[in-house]
Structures are given as structure tokens and as C-alpha cells.
Amino acid sequence: MRIRSSLLLGAVALTGALLLAGCGKRETPVDIGNREQIFHLGNLSEPTDLDPQIISSLQDFQIVIGLFEGLTSYNPSTAEPVPGVATHWESSADAKTWTFHLRPEAKWSNGDPVTAHDFVWSYQRVLSPALGSEYAAMLFCLKNARDYLSGEVDDFSEVGVKALDDHTLQLSLDYPVPYLPGMVAHAVWYPIHRDTILAHGDFAQRGTRWTRPGNLVGNGPFVLTEWIPNQIITLSRNELYWDNANVILNQVNFYPIENSATEEAAFRSGQLHATVTIPQAKIAVYKNDPERSHLLKQYPQLATYFYRLNVDRPPLNDPRVRRALSMTVNRQQIIDAVARGGQMPAFSLTPPDTAGYTPPKVINYDPEAARALLAEAGFPGGEGFPKMELLYNTSDGHRALAEALQQMWRKELGIDIGLYNQEAKVWNDTMREKNYDIARYAWVGDYLDASTFLDLMTSENGNNQTNWSNAAYDELIERSRSTIDKAARFELYRQAEAILMEDSPIVPLYYYTNNQLQRPELKGFEGNLLDIHPLNRVYLEASQ
């Protein structure tokens, strides 16, 4: 457990605050925040980085969305694309050429103008092999982008991104992407400030100090003013933001609180306006309490909780073993007894009815068939099954789920899987190095199309950290990219997902329902399928 000391969020200060609450009314951080427009938000874990081109977690993105802005942004209610740096855009009839018109008043936080050339340079950095961006594949829709990353094309001017002038950006695609405006709202498409990057390291160097307070130059509604590791990250209003006149918040404080019970206690004691989660045992408590039920927010989320299986680690290199592990997971029991948040059992990677697409059901809960598969693979009753471990990033909720699976596998298959946890930042490095047997993971959609899930498992995707590769799957996904007809594209998706689940490099558990606590003074922080909350639309109303 990491210590939080800033703004009464340390363990000792938190206990003191709770005791003082009984000694008389004291003004809390939330009270002060309501008056001064300072938003206090739990954010689960210490950021891996604040470089938009290498981050991969939703918690990191929630901070970065306040510091940078892409061509488009998100509607707070629907997560549909709305104008960002670009005021408007148009596409060719075949959806392969897109032109974005940038607002001349857009500036970096140091006063430099934001231009189309910044986007070109930033996309070149994303596609540089030395950077190793896990999200580089999202730019593969650009003409020659994949070949540039692989080295087959060495002249970036041949990649399908061009500044027609300072305020006009043209993207030329290899295949039609009708949902492109939603894609370019993602962090990997954000512009970054060239001089700032180069002042603190090489062009494609990861982890330099350019993302530290006083160094970071962004183009979003806020600037980074404080970062005390494991305690607090503070964003303050960017007076040079093009739409600053309509930003109401003056400051946002993010707190990396991995323990949901600690976060809930901080919320109750007036130190947080919102939590990122809630202890499973407390969901029903809030829901059934007439005086507190209004504080609990529940809404569906386009996200899947699953376990990765490292297919290079025997016996996980055998699909029969992988299917056996998946078929012995009683998902409904896990939801009812452990998760307890209104989730839906997941038997596929893609959630049902994702922009109209619903995946096939290939894997079922069938312990008897699973035992037969395990015996066929050479481990009858679990005999001879090697020692393996399941890794999860530190969280009481993740631990409880891992323990539930451990028990199910022991009971139904006769195998013992050890458990261990790592702090989020270390866990993220372990995932990149693929140094695990079985690992907890989750994927939240980056935009409103099933490809945001299915692209994840292609051989070339940097976020496919299972070592699984299937040529037939890759070919179906590649064909789907050039298929404009929605029904035909969905059929290709279904065929690909059937291969994925038959091979089972992942064990899906459930589709998310977001459960969090929010104070009634918090406005504009709305539930949407992508769980994305543009901070320039958030504000606080003082209590009456």
C-alpha cells in the first residue's frame, strides 16, 4: 500500500480527519474545492507516464486529456467526436482521404501556435521503431504507416499525413475508416511540442523529463503544475487554451489511490469529489441506503475484464489447456459473489452490441468438457500440471477475483495456480516484457467500433502481449478494414472472433458496468461508454 500524504490523503492524516469530523464542522477539501473550482479525483494508480504517445491505461489518459487536445475531442455524454483543435473536417466519398481544418487561435501552453506541422511531426514519432509505442498500430490506417514502422519505407513523406498549410492537415488512408473522427480523439493522435521533446532527449526516447512540471508544454485546457509520485498530480488552468473562457475549473488534483476502501473513506470524509471505483461490498450498501444512493453512479462501459495467457509458456502453448481454463470459470458466480456491480458475463473479447456488432458465443461454462480437454492434453485430474502463477496489478478487487479463479481451477481441474501482485507501473513493464504466465488485464474501447477490440489481438499490435499470433485471424481483420458494407464487415468480425475464442489466448470474465461515487456538486462528469471525461466541461456547484 502506498502512502498518500498530500491534502489529508495520507493514512495518518485521513484518520485524523475522520476523528475531527466528530469534534465539529470543519471545512473539507471538497468544501474548499466547490468554492474555488478545485476538483479532487481519485485515479487508482500512479501514472506510467504522461507522454500521450506511450501511455496505455485509462487512468493515465484521464490526466493526459486535460493536458493535450487532438484534432477532435469527446462529447461528455455520448463519447462521440466533437471539434478539438480542428473546427471541422470532411472526407472523400470512399472515406480514404480526410481533411481537418485547424483553428488559428490554438496555442501551446508556452504561446507557440499549434499547426498542422506539429501533427505531422508527432505522427512520425509515434511510428518510429525506437519509441516502441504500444498504440502505433492505431495509425496503420495511414498510407504506408505500417511499412514505415517496419523499415520497408524510410521516407516519412511517403506516409499518408501532410500539412497542406499551417492550419490544414490531410490524412490519406490505405482503407476506408468511416469512424476516423472518433479514432483521432485518442491520445496517440495528439500533437506534442517538438522543441520540448528535443530539449530533454532524443526524438524517440521514452521516459525523459519532458513530462515533468515546469517542462511539459501541452495544448490542452490545463497545465501540469505538481507531480509528487504516489501522492498527487495537479493540473492548473491553461490561460492560453483557445477555449479558456468556457473552462470553469481552476485546478484538478488526481490522487493515485489503489485501495478502493481507502478511496471510499476519503470520499466519505470530504476529500474527494469522485472515486474511480468502489469496494464491491459497499455497492449494495450505497444502493440500498436512501440517504446515500444518489452518490452511487452506475453505467455501462465499453470494456472487458479478462486474463491474458502467455502462449509461449508450456503448457499454455496448448489451446486445449487454454480452453479448459476458460471453460471452468463460472462467470455468473464471480459477478454475483465477488464483483457484485451489475456486470455481464463475458464469453468473448468484444462486448455485445458494440456499434451494432455482437460476437459469436464459442466458449461456454462446461467443467466436465474442460476436464476432458485437460486430460487429452496430458494432465488428467491436473496430474503433472506445472507450477504457474497469475499476476494482477495491486488492487483489493483484482485480488478477490484472482482468488476466485484460483479456487475454481483447483476444484474443477485439480491444478494450483499461485498468485502475486505488482504495483501498476511495474506490472505495466512486466506486460511489455511478456514476463508472466497468466495476467489480469482489461480493455476499454478507444472509440465506438468493434475494431477497437479486435485489432488488439492482431500479430502486429503492440498491446497484444500474449505472444499469440494467428494468420487466419490477421487476414480476416485485414479484409474487414477494406470492407465498407457494415453487414459484411460484421461477418468478418464474427469469423475472426470465433478463431480467437476457439484458440483462447485470453479468458474473458465480464463486461464492465462502471461503479463509482460522485458528489452532487460535481457537474459535467458524465457516464459514457468509453468512461472518458473531458475536464474542460467539468465544473463544481457550491453546496446550498
C-alpha positions as a Python dict, from the first residue, in 0.01 Angstrom:
ca = {
    (1, 'M'): (0, 0, 0),
    (2, 'R'): (142, 337, -94),
    (3, 'I'): (128, 632, 143),
    (4, 'R'): (-72, 939, 45),
    (5, 'S'): (15, 1247, 243),
    (6, 'S'): (-95, 1542, 33),
    (7, 'L'): (-419, 1723, 121),
    (8, 'L'): (-505, 1491, 410),
    (9, 'L'): (-488, 1183, 192),
    (10, 'G'): (-211, 1012, 388),
    (11, 'A'): (-311, 731, 619),
    (12, 'V'): (-238, 926, 938),
    (13, 'A'): (-398, 1248, 813),
    (14, 'L'): (-702, 1059, 687),
    (15, 'T'): (-756, 901, 1028),
    (16, 'G'): (-718, 1243, 1190),
    (17, 'A'): (-968, 1397, 952),
    (18, 'L'): (-1225, 1129, 1035),
    (19, 'L'): (-1174, 1188, 1409),
    (20, 'L'): (-1201, 1563, 1373),
    (21, 'A'): (-1529, 1522, 1188),
    (22, 'G'): (-1684, 1423, 1519),
    (23, 'C'): (-1548, 1729, 1700),
    (24, 'G'): (-1732, 1988, 1500),
    (25, 'K'): (-1785, 2101, 1145),
    (26, 'R'): (-1458, 2166, 964),
    (27, 'E'): (-1416, 2279, 605),
    (28, 'T'): (-1305, 1986, 392),
    (29, 'P'): (-1102, 1988, 68),
    (30, 'V'): (-1432, 1929, -115),
    (31, 'D'): (-1588, 2235, 53),
    (32, 'I'): (-1292, 2448, -47),
    (33, 'G'): (-1289, 2295, -394),
    (34, 'N'): (-1656, 2375, -451),
    (35, 'R'): (-1589, 2737, -369),
    (36, 'E'): (-1263, 2770, -561),
    (37, 'Q'): (-1336, 2529, -851),
    (38, 'I'): (-1072, 2274, -743),
    (39, 'F'): (-1172, 1922, -844),
    (40, 'H'): (-1041, 1634, -627),
    (41, 'L'): (-1044, 1300, -808),
    (42, 'G'): (-929, 950, -720),
    (43, 'N'): (-734, 795, -1007),
    (44, 'L'): (-646, 439, -900),
    (45, 'S'): (-272, 424, -968),
    (46, 'E'): (46, 618, -1021),
    (47, 'P'): (76, 710, -1392),
    (48, 'T'): (317, 507, -1600),
    (49, 'D'): (392, 831, -1788),
    (50, 'L'): (222, 1144, -1919),
    (51, 'D'): (355, 1109, -2272),
    (52, 'P'): (38, 1067, -2482),
    (53, 'Q'): (219, 854, -2739),
    (54, 'I'): (323, 577, -2499),
    (55, 'I'): (54, 563, -2229),
    (56, 'S'): (-184, 269, -2238),
    (57, 'S'): (-409, 290, -1930),
    (58, 'L'): (-738, 471, -1889),
    (59, 'Q'): (-613, 633, -1568),
    (60, 'D'): (-315, 785, -1749),
    (61, 'F'): (-543, 903, -2027),
    (62, 'Q'): (-777, 1078, -1783),
    (63, 'I'): (-486, 1302, -1682),
    (64, 'V'): (-345, 1347, -2031),
    (65, 'I'): (-683, 1454, -2172),
    (66, 'G'): (-652, 1765, -1955),
    (67, 'L'): (-301, 1846, -2081),
    (68, 'F'): (-339, 1787, -2454),
    (69, 'E'): (-605, 1807, -2723),
    (70, 'G'): (-631, 1623, -3052),
    (71, 'L'): (-796, 1706, -3380),
    (72, 'T'): (-1122, 1602, -3217),
    (73, 'S'): (-1240, 1563, -2859),
    (74, 'Y'): (-1527, 1376, -2691),
    (75, 'N'): (-1886, 1461, -2620),
    (76, 'P'): (-1909, 1412, -2239),
    (77, 'S'): (-2242, 1226, -2262),
    (78, 'T'): (-2203, 1011, -2573),
    (79, 'A'): (-1823, 994, -2630),
    (80, 'E'): (-1895, 1083, -2993),
    (81, 'P'): (-1631, 1305, -3160),
    (82, 'V'): (-1667, 1683, -3136),
    (83, 'P'): (-1432, 1958, -3260),
    (84, 'G'): (-1099, 1990, -3081),
    (85, 'V'): (-803, 2158, -3245),
    (86, 'A'): (-991, 2106, -3571),
    (87, 'T'): (-1302, 2317, -3617),
    (88, 'H'): (-1438, 2090, -3890),
    (89, 'W'): (-1338, 1815, -4131),
    (90, 'E'): (-1454, 1638, -4444),
    (91, 'S'): (-1376, 1312, -4620),
    (92, 'S'): (-1375, 1184, -4975),
    (93, 'A'): (-1664, 966, -5087),
    (94, 'D'): (-1461, 649, -5025),
    (95, 'A'): (-1364, 763, -4671),
    (96, 'K'): (-994, 728, -4757),
    (97, 'T'): (-894, 1095, -4768),
    (98, 'W'): (-973, 1318, -4472),
    (99, 'T'): (-905, 1690, -4440),
    (100, 'F'): (-902, 1859, -4099),
    (101, 'H'): (-917, 2237, -4064),
    (102, 'L'): (-731, 2363, -3757),
    (103, 'R'): (-836, 2666, -3557),
    (104, 'P'): (-581, 2951, -3599),
    (105, 'E'): (-621, 3055, -3234),
    (106, 'A'): (-494, 2721, -3096),
    (107, 'K'): (-174, 2767, -2895),
    (108, 'W'): (70, 2563, -2695),
    (109, 'S'): (92, 2647, -2326),
    (110, 'N'): (415, 2841, -2392),
    (111, 'G'): (240, 3063, -2650),
    (112, 'D'): (363, 2893, -2969),
    (113, 'P'): (94, 2836, -3234),
    (114, 'V'): (-38, 2481, -3283),
    (115, 'T'): (-1, 2396, -3651),
    (116, 'A'): (-61, 2107, -3887),
    (117, 'H'): (316, 2054, -3895),
    (118, 'D'): (304, 1964, -3523),
    (119, 'F'): (69, 1677, -3604),
    (120, 'V'): (291, 1552, -3888),
    (121, 'W'): (599, 1551, -3663),
    (122, 'S'): (410, 1383, -3380),
    (123, 'Y'): (283, 1102, -3603),
    (124, 'Q'): (636, 1043, -3728),
    (125, 'R'): (745, 999, -3365),
    (126, 'V'): (462, 752, -3294),
    (127, 'L'): (568, 543, -3594),
    (128, 'S'): (938, 547, -3505),
    (129, 'P'): (1052, 195, -3409),
    (130, 'A'): (1277, 336, -3135),
    (131, 'L'): (979, 476, -2944),
    (132, 'G'): (805, 139, -2929),
    (133, 'S'): (459, 289, -2893),
    (134, 'E'): (211, 18, -2799),
    (135, 'Y'): (-56, 213, -2985),
    (136, 'A'): (142, 265, -3309),
    (137, 'A'): (-87, 17, -3485),
    (138, 'M'): (-377, 260, -3447),
    (139, 'L'): (-203, 475, -3711),
    (140, 'F'): (-166, 186, -3956),
    (141, 'C'): (-472, 309, -4140),
    (142, 'L'): (-244, 585, -4276),
    (143, 'K'): (-95, 504, -4614),
    (144, 'N'): (248, 338, -4573),
    (145, 'A'): (244, 379, -4193),
    (146, 'R'): (293, 9, -4128),
    (147, 'D'): (581, -7, -4377),
    (148, 'Y'): (747, 298, -4224),
    (149, 'L'): (742, 137, -3879),
    (150, 'S'): (882, -187, -4017),
    (151, 'G'): (1155, -6, -4212),
    (152, 'E'): (1030, -101, -4559),
    (153, 'V'): (966, 271, -4621),
    (154, 'D'): (1233, 507, -4490),
    (155, 'D'): (1099, 840, -4619),
    (156, 'F'): (824, 970, -4389),
    (157, 'S'): (692, 1197, -4664),
    (158, 'E'): (550, 878, -4820),
    (159, 'V'): (328, 821, -4516),
    (160, 'G'): (-29, 945, -4557),
    (161, 'V'): (-11, 1258, -4343),
    (162, 'K'): (54, 1601, -4492),
    (163, 'A'): (33, 1962, -4377),
    (164, 'L'): (-131, 2139, -4672),
    (165, 'D'): (-63, 2466, -4488),
    (166, 'D'): (-26, 2572, -4124),
    (167, 'H'): (-392, 2507, -4048),
    (168, 'T'): (-491, 2224, -4286),
    (169, 'L'): (-399, 1861, -4222),
    (170, 'Q'): (-468, 1588, -4476),
    (171, 'L'): (-475, 1219, -4384),
    (172, 'S'): (-459, 966, -4670),
    (173, 'L'): (-563, 615, -4573),
    (174, 'D'): (-491, 268, -4705),
    (175, 'Y'): (-851, 166, -4646),
    (176, 'P'): (-1177, 343, -4561),
    (177, 'V'): (-1226, 436, -4195),
    (178, 'P'): (-1571, 593, -4157),
    (179, 'Y'): (-1518, 625, -3780),
    (180, 'L'): (-1185, 812, -3814),
    (181, 'P'): (-1305, 1131, -3633),
    (182, 'G'): (-1362, 917, -3324),
    (183, 'M'): (-1022, 749, -3354),
    (184, 'V'): (-823, 1072, -3376),
    (185, 'A'): (-963, 1185, -3040),
    (186, 'H'): (-741, 919, -2882),
    (187, 'A'): (-419, 1023, -2707),
    (188, 'V'): (-183, 855, -2954),
    (189, 'W'): (-307, 1100, -3220),
    (190, 'Y'): (-238, 1406, -3003),
    (191, 'P'): (22, 1659, -3113),
    (192, 'I'): (328, 1706, -2896),
    (193, 'H'): (560, 2006, -2878),
    (194, 'R'): (873, 1937, -3083),
    (195, 'D'): (1113, 2178, -2911),
    (196, 'T'): (1015, 2047, -2568),
    (197, 'I'): (1080, 1684, -2666),
    (198, 'L'): (1419, 1765, -2818),
    (199, 'A'): (1523, 1983, -2524),
    (200, 'H'): (1505, 1682, -2292),
    (201, 'G'): (1627, 1392, -2502),
    (202, 'D'): (1627, 1222, -2836),
    (203, 'F'): (1338, 1229, -3082),
    (204, 'A'): (1202, 885, -2987),
    (205, 'Q'): (1338, 844, -2634),
    (206, 'R'): (1096, 720, -2368),
    (207, 'G'): (1082, 836, -2008),
    (208, 'T'): (1266, 1168, -2031),
    (209, 'R'): (1188, 1463, -1807),
    (210, 'W'): (985, 1650, -2067),
    (211, 'T'): (668, 1534, -1890),
    (212, 'R'): (764, 1686, -1554),
    (213, 'P'): (613, 2005, -1404),
    (214, 'G'): (780, 2312, -1546),
    (215, 'N'): (892, 2119, -1855),
    (216, 'L'): (572, 1988, -2008),
    (217, 'V'): (427, 2205, -2284),
    (218, 'G'): (77, 2098, -2388),
    (219, 'N'): (-214, 2237, -2585),
    (220, 'G'): (-497, 2130, -2355),
    (221, 'P'): (-716, 2324, -2111),
    (222, 'F'): (-475, 2265, -1819),
    (223, 'V'): (-103, 2263, -1746),
    (224, 'L'): (93, 2034, -1516),
    (225, 'T'): (194, 2222, -1200),
    (226, 'E'): (273, 1944, -950),
    (227, 'W'): (361, 1576, -958),
    (228, 'I'): (459, 1412, -631),
    (229, 'P'): (492, 1041, -710),
    (230, 'N'): (238, 820, -534),
    (231, 'Q'): (69, 1122, -376),
    (232, 'I'): (-76, 1383, -609),
    (233, 'I'): (-77, 1522, -962),
    (234, 'T'): (-207, 1877, -1001),
    (235, 'L'): (-329, 2040, -1320),
    (236, 'S'): (-397, 2414, -1327),
    (237, 'R'): (-590, 2620, -1577),
    (238, 'N'): (-409, 2698, -1903),
    (239, 'E'): (-484, 3062, -1971),
    (240, 'L'): (-361, 3022, -2331),
    (241, 'Y'): (-605, 2744, -2420),
    (242, 'W'): (-818, 2854, -2715),
    (243, 'D'): (-1145, 2794, -2524),
    (244, 'N'): (-1024, 2910, -2181),
    (245, 'A'): (-1318, 3150, -2146),
    (246, 'N'): (-1552, 2848, -2124),
    (247, 'V'): (-1340, 2642, -1884),
    (248, 'I'): (-1476, 2672, -1531),
    (249, 'L'): (-1240, 2459, -1320),
    (250, 'N'): (-927, 2630, -1191),
    (251, 'Q'): (-748, 2316, -1077),
    (252, 'V'): (-772, 1938, -1085),
    (253, 'N'): (-600, 1718, -826),
    (254, 'F'): (-553, 1349, -908),
    (255, 'Y'): (-477, 1102, -628),
    (256, 'P'): (-332, 756, -706),
    (257, 'I'): (-526, 550, -450),
    (258, 'E'): (-503, 181, -536),
    (259, 'N'): (-703, 59, -236),
    (260, 'S'): (-1074, 107, -300),
    (261, 'A'): (-1159, 106, 73),
    (262, 'T'): (-912, 391, 131),
    (263, 'E'): (-1058, 579, -164),
    (264, 'E'): (-1414, 533, -37),
    (265, 'A'): (-1312, 655, 310),
    (266, 'A'): (-1153, 963, 151),
    (267, 'F'): (-1477, 1029, -36),
    (268, 'R'): (-1688, 996, 280),
    (269, 'S'): (-1463, 1235, 472),
    (270, 'G'): (-1494, 1509, 211),
    (271, 'Q'): (-1155, 1475, 44),
    (272, 'L'): (-1271, 1357, -299),
    (273, 'H'): (-1546, 1472, -533),
    (274, 'A'): (-1536, 1140, -719),
    (275, 'T'): (-1381, 796, -694),
    (276, 'V'): (-1268, 580, -981),
    (277, 'T'): (-1415, 270, -817),
    (278, 'I'): (-1590, 145, -503),
    (279, 'P'): (-1533, -164, -285),
    (280, 'Q'): (-1755, -447, -407),
    (281, 'A'): (-1903, -492, -61),
    (282, 'K'): (-2008, -126, -49),
    (283, 'I'): (-2206, -120, -377),
    (284, 'A'): (-2520, -268, -221),
    (285, 'V'): (-2472, -55, 93),
    (286, 'Y'): (-2491, 266, -108),
    (287, 'K'): (-2757, 136, -346),
    (288, 'N'): (-2995, 40, -64),
    (289, 'D'): (-2942, 348, 155),
    (290, 'P'): (-3199, 621, 67),
    (291, 'E'): (-2966, 890, 202),
    (292, 'R'): (-2663, 779, 1),
    (293, 'S'): (-2798, 608, -310),
    (294, 'H'): (-2772, 931, -510),
    (295, 'L'): (-2393, 921, -462),
    (296, 'L'): (-2355, 588, -644),
    (297, 'K'): (-2326, 616, -1023),
    (298, 'Q'): (-2365, 303, -1234),
    (299, 'Y'): (-2349, 298, -1611),
    (300, 'P'): (-2245, 52, -1882),
    (301, 'Q'): (-1895, 78, -2015),
    (302, 'L'): (-1749, -49, -2341),
    (303, 'A'): (-1490, -262, -2165),
    (304, 'T'): (-1399, -625, -2098),
    (305, 'Y'): (-1219, -770, -1796),
    (306, 'F'): (-1009, -1071, -1891),
    (307, 'Y'): (-696, -1274, -1821),
    (308, 'R'): (-410, -1300, -2066),
    (309, 'L'): (-242, -1636, -2120),
    (310, 'N'): (121, -1628, -2230),
    (311, 'V'): (105, -1884, -2510),
    (312, 'D'): (485, -1923, -2516),
    (313, 'R'): (480, -2075, -2166),
    (314, 'P'): (409, -2452, -2168),
    (315, 'P'): (152, -2591, -2120),
    (316, 'L'): (-28, -2268, -2217),
    (317, 'N'): (107, -2322, -2567),
    (318, 'D'): (-164, -2590, -2600),
    (319, 'P'): (-506, -2445, -2694),
    (320, 'R'): (-677, -2737, -2518),
    (321, 'V'): (-526, -2623, -2188),
    (322, 'R'): (-624, -2263, -2256),
    (323, 'R'): (-984, -2358, -2337),
    (324, 'A'): (-1002, -2575, -2026),
    (325, 'L'): (-902, -2279, -1810),
    (326, 'S'): (-1170, -2063, -1970),
    (327, 'M'): (-1445, -2326, -1957),
    (328, 'T'): (-1409, -2378, -1581),
    (329, 'V'): (-1471, -2014, -1494),
    (330, 'N'): (-1822, -1968, -1354),
    (331, 'R'): (-1860, -1608, -1464),
    (332, 'Q'): (-2205, -1550, -1320),
    (333, 'Q'): (-2091, -1676, -981),
    (334, 'I'): (-1794, -1438, -991),
    (335, 'I'): (-2025, -1146, -1071),
    (336, 'D'): (-2276, -1238, -802),
    (337, 'A'): (-2032, -1324, -525),
    (338, 'V'): (-1720, -1116, -597),
    (339, 'A'): (-1760, -832, -847),
    (340, 'R'): (-2120, -750, -739),
    (341, 'G'): (-2152, -445, -962),
    (342, 'G'): (-2413, -542, -1220),
    (343, 'Q'): (-2158, -667, -1474),
    (344, 'M'): (-2242, -909, -1757),
    (345, 'P'): (-2068, -1247, -1806),
    (346, 'A'): (-1817, -1228, -2091),
    (347, 'F'): (-1755, -1513, -2336),
    (348, 'S'): (-1577, -1304, -2597),
    (349, 'L'): (-1340, -1010, -2617),
    (350, 'T'): (-1586, -767, -2776),
    (351, 'P'): (-1891, -663, -2571),
    (352, 'P'): (-2230, -735, -2731),
    (353, 'D'): (-2391, -466, -2945),
    (354, 'T'): (-2072, -269, -2994),
    (355, 'A'): (-2188, -14, -3251),
    (356, 'G'): (-2425, -280, -3383),
    (357, 'Y'): (-2187, -578, -3374),
    (358, 'T'): (-2245, -877, -3145),
    (359, 'P'): (-1982, -1155, -3127),
    (360, 'P'): (-2049, -1529, -3150),
    (361, 'K'): (-2051, -1742, -2837),
    (362, 'V'): (-1781, -2007, -2873),
    (363, 'I'): (-1676, -2074, -2513),
    (364, 'N'): (-1926, -2192, -2251),
    (365, 'Y'): (-1909, -2277, -1883),
    (366, 'D'): (-1860, -2655, -1902),
    (367, 'P'): (-1627, -2801, -1633),
    (368, 'E'): (-1682, -3160, -1748),
    (369, 'A'): (-1574, -3083, -2105),
    (370, 'A'): (-1284, -2879, -1964),
    (371, 'R'): (-1159, -3178, -1761),
    (372, 'A'): (-1172, -3391, -2073),
    (373, 'L'): (-967, -3133, -2264),
    (374, 'L'): (-708, -3115, -1987),
    (375, 'A'): (-680, -3495, -1980),
    (376, 'E'): (-645, -3501, -2358),
    (377, 'A'): (-361, -3250, -2323),
    (378, 'G'): (-181, -3490, -2086),
    (379, 'F'): (-292, -3367, -1742),
    (380, 'P'): (-576, -3595, -1620),
    (381, 'G'): (-719, -3455, -1298),
    (382, 'G'): (-446, -3194, -1306),
    (383, 'E'): (-176, -3459, -1259),
    (384, 'G'): (164, -3335, -1375),
    (385, 'F'): (45, -2979, -1437),
    (386, 'P'): (345, -2749, -1377),
    (387, 'K'): (360, -2470, -1125),
    (388, 'M'): (221, -2149, -1275),
    (389, 'E'): (141, -1804, -1141),
    (390, 'L'): (-128, -1546, -1201),
    (391, 'L'): (-22, -1181, -1192),
    (392, 'Y'): (-250, -888, -1112),
    (393, 'N'): (-184, -520, -1057),
    (394, 'T'): (-228, -421, -693),
    (395, 'S'): (-595, -381, -601),
    (396, 'D'): (-817, -550, -348),
    (397, 'G'): (-1078, -607, -621),
    (398, 'H'): (-829, -772, -858),
    (399, 'R'): (-703, -988, -572),
    (400, 'A'): (-1053, -1112, -488),
    (401, 'L'): (-1122, -1204, -850),
    (402, 'A'): (-788, -1382, -883),
    (403, 'E'): (-858, -1582, -566),
    (404, 'A'): (-1198, -1685, -706),
    (405, 'L'): (-1040, -1818, -1026),
    (406, 'Q'): (-767, -1991, -828),
    (407, 'Q'): (-1031, -2180, -631),
    (408, 'M'): (-1235, -2271, -941),
    (409, 'W'): (-931, -2411, -1121),
    (410, 'R'): (-829, -2608, -813),
    (411, 'K'): (-1179, -2751, -764),
    (412, 'E'): (-1267, -2830, -1126),
    (413, 'L'): (-928, -2913, -1280),
    (414, 'G'): (-713, -3015, -983),
    (415, 'I'): (-445, -2756, -1059),
    (416, 'D'): (-290, -2500, -827),
    (417, 'I'): (-213, -2156, -969),
    (418, 'G'): (-10, -1921, -748),
    (419, 'L'): (-99, -1553, -716),
    (420, 'Y'): (120, -1245, -699),
    (421, 'N'): (71, -874, -747),
    (422, 'Q'): (275, -578, -868),
    (423, 'E'): (231, -202, -845),
    (424, 'A'): (68, -73, -1164),
    (425, 'K'): (384, 82, -1307),
    (426, 'V'): (589, -236, -1255),
    (427, 'W'): (300, -450, -1379),
    (428, 'N'): (286, -244, -1698),
    (429, 'D'): (658, -307, -1760),
    (430, 'T'): (607, -678, -1696),
    (431, 'M'): (330, -683, -1956),
    (432, 'R'): (553, -515, -2214),
    (433, 'E'): (829, -767, -2144),
    (434, 'K'): (576, -1055, -2158),
    (435, 'N'): (732, -1192, -1842),
    (436, 'Y'): (430, -1371, -1694),
    (437, 'D'): (225, -1692, -1716),
    (438, 'I'): (-129, -1565, -1662),
    (439, 'A'): (-208, -1199, -1606),
    (440, 'R'): (-508, -986, -1526),
    (441, 'Y'): (-594, -729, -1793),
    (442, 'A'): (-882, -520, -1921),
    (443, 'W'): (-953, -338, -2242),
    (444, 'V'): (-1166, -25, -2263),
    (445, 'G'): (-1278, 73, -2612),
    (446, 'D'): (-1086, 366, -2759),
    (447, 'Y'): (-1366, 455, -3000),
    (448, 'L'): (-1713, 330, -3087),
    (449, 'D'): (-1644, 37, -3321),
    (450, 'A'): (-1567, -331, -3262),
    (451, 'S'): (-1229, -292, -3432),
    (452, 'T'): (-1103, -118, -3117),
    (453, 'F'): (-1120, -465, -2952),
    (454, 'L'): (-1042, -697, -3242),
    (455, 'D'): (-737, -504, -3363),
    (456, 'L'): (-589, -563, -3017),
    (457, 'M'): (-521, -931, -3090),
    (458, 'T'): (-357, -895, -3432),
    (459, 'S'): (4, -1009, -3454),
    (460, 'E'): (133, -657, -3519),
    (461, 'N'): (-46, -482, -3233),
    (462, 'G'): (184, -361, -2956),
    (463, 'N'): (-89, -418, -2697),
    (464, 'N'): (-119, -787, -2787),
    (465, 'Q'): (119, -903, -2518),
    (466, 'T'): (16, -1270, -2514),
    (467, 'N'): (262, -1392, -2784),
    (468, 'W'): (-45, -1523, -2968),
    (469, 'S'): (-37, -1492, -3347),
    (470, 'N'): (-282, -1638, -3596),
    (471, 'A'): (-250, -1576, -3970),
    (472, 'A'): (-617, -1653, -4041),
    (473, 'Y'): (-728, -1407, -3773),
    (474, 'D'): (-495, -1138, -3907),
    (475, 'E'): (-622, -1193, -4262),
    (476, 'L'): (-987, -1157, -4159),
    (477, 'I'): (-917, -835, -3969),
    (478, 'E'): (-721, -702, -4266),
    (479, 'R'): (-1013, -779, -4501),
    (480, 'S'): (-1259, -613, -4264),
    (481, 'R'): (-1062, -289, -4286),
    (482, 'S'): (-1136, -251, -4656),
    (483, 'T'): (-1500, -360, -4630),
    (484, 'I'): (-1733, -62, -4637),
    (485, 'D'): (-2056, -263, -4612),
    (486, 'K'): (-2135, -289, -4241),
    (487, 'A'): (-2307, -630, -4255),
    (488, 'A'): (-2016, -782, -4449),
    (489, 'R'): (-1764, -626, -4210),
    (490, 'F'): (-1951, -763, -3907),
    (491, 'E'): (-1946, -1112, -4059),
    (492, 'L'): (-1568, -1091, -4093),
    (493, 'Y'): (-1551, -973, -3731),
    (494, 'R'): (-1755, -1275, -3621),
    (495, 'Q'): (-1533, -1518, -3809),
    (496, 'A'): (-1223, -1361, -3657),
    (497, 'E'): (-1363, -1361, -3305),
    (498, 'A'): (-1462, -1727, -3341),
    (499, 'I'): (-1097, -1810, -3418),
    (500, 'L'): (-981, -1602, -3124),
    (501, 'M'): (-1207, -1770, -2872),
    (502, 'E'): (-1150, -2119, -3013),
    (503, 'D'): (-776, -2064, -2965),
    (504, 'S'): (-836, -1889, -2629),
    (505, 'P'): (-522, -1681, -2564),
    (506, 'I'): (-748, -1485, -2328),
    (507, 'V'): (-1003, -1580, -2062),
    (508, 'P'): (-1284, -1320, -2062),
    (509, 'L'): (-1459, -1271, -1727),
    (510, 'Y'): (-1714, -994, -1761),
    (511, 'Y'): (-1822, -683, -1947),
    (512, 'Y'): (-1795, -379, -1728),
    (513, 'T'): (-2056, -179, -1551),
    (514, 'N'): (-1889, 131, -1413),
    (515, 'N'): (-1949, 179, -1040),
    (516, 'Q'): (-1817, 495, -881),
    (517, 'L'): (-1906, 757, -624),
    (518, 'Q'): (-1973, 1119, -717),
    (519, 'R'): (-2073, 1415, -504),
    (520, 'P'): (-2383, 1603, -622),
    (521, 'E'): (-2182, 1926, -663),
    (522, 'L'): (-1986, 1763, -948),
    (523, 'K'): (-2130, 1855, -1288),
    (524, 'G'): (-2029, 1765, -1643),
    (525, 'F'): (-1852, 1447, -1531),
    (526, 'E'): (-2094, 1221, -1714),
    (527, 'G'): (-2113, 848, -1766),
    (528, 'N'): (-2041, 731, -2119),
    (529, 'L'): (-1940, 405, -2285),
    (530, 'L'): (-1572, 497, -2308),
    (531, 'D'): (-1553, 629, -1948),
    (532, 'I'): (-1383, 944, -2077),
    (533, 'H'): (-1440, 1278, -1906),
    (534, 'P'): (-1316, 1593, -2083),
    (535, 'L'): (-1207, 1819, -1799),
    (536, 'N'): (-1284, 2139, -1988),
    (537, 'R'): (-1654, 2058, -1948),
    (538, 'V'): (-1644, 1970, -1576),
    (539, 'Y'): (-1739, 2217, -1303),
    (540, 'L'): (-1849, 2232, -939),
    (541, 'E'): (-2158, 2380, -781),
    (542, 'A'): (-2125, 2502, -425),
    (543, 'S'): (-2347, 2322, -173),
    (544, 'Q'): (-2659, 2510, -74),
}
